[in-house]
């Protein structure tokens, strides 16, 4: 009989920010024990920006079965992951745009 040890993901970063209007920005990033088909970079992440009422406005994540992708409103599209710095910069740029009222 073969036993496998399941190694948990290691939390690398967690930040939650509350805007004066009640909107929430949360960024969470984990290092996986090893890369996977859906996460070849070895990272699992969830970057979320939503309104005070709980409406999700922008989200970047890489859930199992979907890989790297982003949500904006009702739209979901592939996201090409380059590195963490670019991921965060893209996410923050999207937030700035939607807060300015851009489409």
N, C-alpha and C positions, 0 to 999 in steps of 0.2 A: 504494500500500500504506500502511495506517495502522498506526503503532506506538503502543502504550500503555505508559506508564511505570507500573510497579506500585510504589506507595509503601508501605513497610512500616509496620506499626503501631508506635507509640511507647510503650515501657514507661513507665507513670506511677508504678506502685507495686508493690512485691513485698515481702512479709513472711512469714516462716515462724517459727512458735512451737511449741516442744516442751513439752508439759505434763509435770509430774513422773511421771504414770502412763504416759508414752510416747505419749499421744494427740498428734496433729499438727493445727495450724491453719495453713493457708496461704491468703494472699490475693494475687491478681495482677490488675492492671488495666492495660489498654492503651487508648490513644487511637488510633482508626482515622483514616486520612487523610480519610475522608468517611463520613457515615451510610449505612447499608444498610437494606434491607427488614427484615431480622431484628434490626438494631441501629440503630434510628432516632435514638438518643441519641449515636451515634458512639463508643460504648465497647464493648470486649470484656473480659469478666471471668471469673474462676474463683475462687470462694471455697470452700475445702474444709476439712472437719473430719472426721478419721478416727481410728480406734483404732490402737494400736501394732501390731496384727497386719495392718494394711492395710485393714480394713473401713471403707468410707465410711459415715459416719453422717449428715452434712448436707453438701449441696453446692448452691451457687447458680452458675449459668453461663448463657451465651447462645450456644450453639453454632449454627453455620449450619444453617438449616432448622428450628430449634426456637424461636429467640428466647429471651427472658428466662424462665427457669423455675428451680425448686428441686427438690432431691431430699432426701427424708428416709427413710432405710432403703430399702425397695423402692418407696416412693411417689414419683411425679413429678407436679408440678403447675405450672401457669402462675404466674409471678411478675410482678406489675405494678411495673415499674421507675419510681421517682419521681425519685430522685437518688442520688448515691454515698453520701451520709451516711445516708440511710434504708436503702439496701442493706446497708451494713456494720452498722448498728444492728440490723436484722432478723436478719442472720446471727449476730451475737454473742448476741442474745437466744435464738435457737434453740440455740446451743451451751450457754449457761447452763442452759436448760431441760433438755436431754438429759443434761447432766452431773449435774443434780440428780435425775435419774431420772424426769423428766416425760415424758409421751407426746406 
